[in-house]
C-alpha cells in the first residue's frame, strides 16, 4: 500500500518517532519534501505554487479537509500564489509515520489542484 492510500494511526505524547532507517526509506516516497529541523524536532515541509491567491486558498482548504478527516493537522501558510505545508507530530515532538502519510496525501491533492504552477 502506498503512503497516499494509508491512514493515520492515533498518535500521542511518547509515540514512537521514525527511526533514521525509516526516515531514509519514507523520504524516498515523497522526494520533493524537505526535512527542516526546528528547535528540538524535525518537520516535513513543501512549498506549492499557484497562479493567484484564490487557487492557493482553495488548495489550503482542500489540505485542511484531508487533515480533518485523519485528525492530523499541519501548519499551513497561505500567501498570494503560494502555500507552505508543514507536517510534524506535535504530541510526539517530531516525525511520525503519520506525517509521511499526510505529505503523500497532500501531494495527491496537489495533483488535482486548480491553478498550480
C-alpha positions as CSV (number, residue, x, y, z in Angstrom):
1,X,0.0,0.0,0.0
2,X,1.4,3.4,-0.9
3,X,1.7,6.2,1.7
4,X,-1.1,8.1,0.0
5,X,-3.5,5.2,0.5
6,X,-2.6,4.7,4.1
7,X,-4.4,6.1,7.1
8,X,-3.0,7.7,10.2
9,X,-2.9,5.9,13.5
10,X,-3.7,7.6,16.8
11,X,-0.7,9.5,18.0
12,X,0.0,10.8,21.4
13,X,2.9,12.1,23.6
14,X,5.6,9.4,23.7
15,X,4.5,7.8,20.4
16,X,7.5,6.3,18.6
17,X,9.1,8.6,16.0
18,X,10.5,7.3,12.8
19,X,14.0,5.8,13.1
20,X,16.8,7.0,10.9
21,X,16.4,3.9,8.8
22,X,12.6,4.5,8.4
23,X,13.3,8.2,7.7
24,X,15.6,7.3,4.8
25,X,13.1,4.9,3.3
26,X,10.0,7.1,3.8
27,X,11.5,10.3,2.4
28,X,12.2,8.4,-0.9
29,X,8.4,8.2,-1.3
30,X,8.0,11.9,-1.0
31,X,11.2,13.2,-2.6
32,X,10.1,16.8,-3.1
33,X,9.5,17.4,0.6
34,X,12.3,18.9,2.8
35,X,13.2,17.9,6.3
36,X,13.5,21.0,8.4
37,X,14.9,21.0,12.0
38,X,13.2,23.5,14.2
39,X,14.2,23.7,17.8
40,X,14.4,20.1,19.1
41,X,12.4,18.4,16.4
42,X,12.2,17.6,12.6
43,X,9.4,18.6,10.4
44,X,8.4,17.9,6.7
45,X,7.9,21.0,4.6
46,X,7.0,21.8,1.0
47,X,6.0,24.9,-0.9
48,X,3.3,24.7,-3.5
49,X,3.0,27.5,-6.1
50,X,-0.3,28.8,-7.6
51,X,-1.3,31.4,-10.2
52,X,-3.2,33.5,-7.6
53,X,-4.5,33.8,-4.1
54,X,-7.8,32.2,-4.9
55,X,-6.2,29.0,-6.1
56,X,-3.8,29.0,-3.1
57,X,-6.7,29.4,-0.7
58,X,-8.7,26.6,-2.4
59,X,-5.7,24.2,-2.0
60,X,-5.3,25.3,1.6
61,X,-8.9,24.4,2.2
62,X,-8.5,21.0,0.5
63,X,-5.5,20.1,2.6
64,X,-7.4,21.2,5.7
65,X,-10.2,18.8,4.7
66,X,-8.0,15.8,4.5
67,X,-6.3,16.8,7.7
68,X,-9.6,17.0,9.5
69,X,-10.6,13.5,8.1
70,X,-7.5,12.0,9.6
71,X,-7.3,14.1,12.8
72,X,-3.8,15.1,11.9
73,X,-3.2,18.8,11.2
74,X,-0.4,20.7,9.5
75,X,0.8,24.2,9.7
76,X,-0.5,26.0,6.6
77,X,0.9,29.3,5.5
78,X,-1.2,30.7,2.6
79,X,0.1,33.7,0.7
80,X,-0.6,35.2,-2.7
81,X,0.3,32.3,-5.1
82,X,2.0,30.2,-2.5
83,X,1.1,27.7,0.2
84,X,3.7,26.3,2.6
85,X,2.6,23.0,4.2
86,X,4.5,21.7,7.2
87,X,3.8,18.3,8.8
88,X,5.1,17.0,12.2
89,X,3.5,15.3,15.1
90,X,3.0,17.9,17.8
91,X,2.3,15.4,20.6
92,X,5.2,13.2,19.7
93,X,7.6,16.2,19.1
94,X,8.9,15.0,15.8
95,X,8.3,12.9,12.7
96,X,5.9,10.0,12.9
97,X,4.8,7.8,10.0
98,X,1.6,9.8,10.0
99,X,3.5,12.9,8.8
100,X,4.8,11.0,5.7
101,X,1.3,9.6,5.0
102,X,-0.2,13.1,5.1
103,X,2.6,14.6,3.0
104,X,1.9,11.9,0.3
105,X,-1.8,12.7,0.6
106,X,-1.1,16.4,0.2
107,X,0.8,15.6,-3.0
108,X,-2.2,13.8,-4.2
109,X,-4.4,16.8,-3.5
110,X,-1.9,19.0,-5.3
111,X,-2.1,16.9,-8.5
112,X,-5.7,17.9,-9.0
113,X,-5.4,21.4,-7.6
114,X,-6.5,24.2,-10.0
115,X,-4.1,26.9,-10.8
116,X,-0.8,25.0,-10.0
117,X,2.4,26.5,-11.4
